[in-house]
Amino acid sequence: MLNGGKILVTIQCKNVSFPNIQAIFFDKNGTLEDSEVYLRSLGQKVTRIIDAQFPGIGEPLLMAYGINSDSIDPAGLLTVASRRETEIATAAYIAETGRGWFECLRIARQTLDEAEKYLEESPAPMFPGSLELLQSLSAAGVKLGMISAAKTGEVKAFVARYKLNDYIQAQLGVDEGPGKPDPSLFLQACEVLGVEPGAALMVGDAVGDMQMARNAKAAGCIGITWIGKSDHVQGADVVINQLNEIQVLSL
């Protein structure tokens, strides 16, 4: 449907409809990107490097990251926190050794940089159906964006790696400003696409995504849980387990 030259669609998820939608924003980690193995490897690499310098920190830091042997908590620190928040949490554990705070922050930042560089050749893949969904939504005239707790550079690298630039026009991460659930990123993404928050949806796999969208007065929040744990997306208007459950009902 056209309204003042703007394309409006109805998005259907299960038995929930979202009318008059112009844009949909997606989270990256755990939503379009199957990042579990990558993030677990990242956390393990970081803790090994730090434990070599400060013996005894490794195990409690793994727990703080939400890593338990071969699994990672989808609602844990390393999964949902911004890079800055992860640096601060890591630095706090180093600070227990008596080092000065700014030195702790420097060590945490350098260690995360080193671990990320080490894993550059093993990027996380996209979830099945991600590309097909983006293509179908774009073909229907829906504007698309990505809002992630990762750094903006990581968001842009993900979009470039999987050749999504034709579909995802707004590419925002957390650099120096506030992260989720602050509404700033959502509102900024709306400005980039030229839409009002009330005409945009958020799709994510964490409570922070849902709260951010609600704080921004979005049209709605779609929670996706690939592992079937809906408590990780409390506040969602509807919870799905596969991306193909997001459908354009009408033009």
Secondary structure, DSSP 8 states (H G I E B T S, - for coil): -EETTEE-EEEEETTEEEEEE-EEEE-TBTTTB--HHHHHHHHHHHHHHHHHHSTT-HHHHHHHHTEETTEE-TTSHHHHS-HHHHHHHHHHHHHTTT--HHHHHHHHHHHHHHHHHHTTTS---B-TTHHHHHHHHHHTT-EEEEE-SS-HHHHHHHHHHTT-TTTEEEEE--SSS--TTSTHHHHHHHHHHT--GGGEEEEESSHHHHHHHHHTT-SEEEEE-TTS-GGGGTT-SEEESSGGGEEEEE-
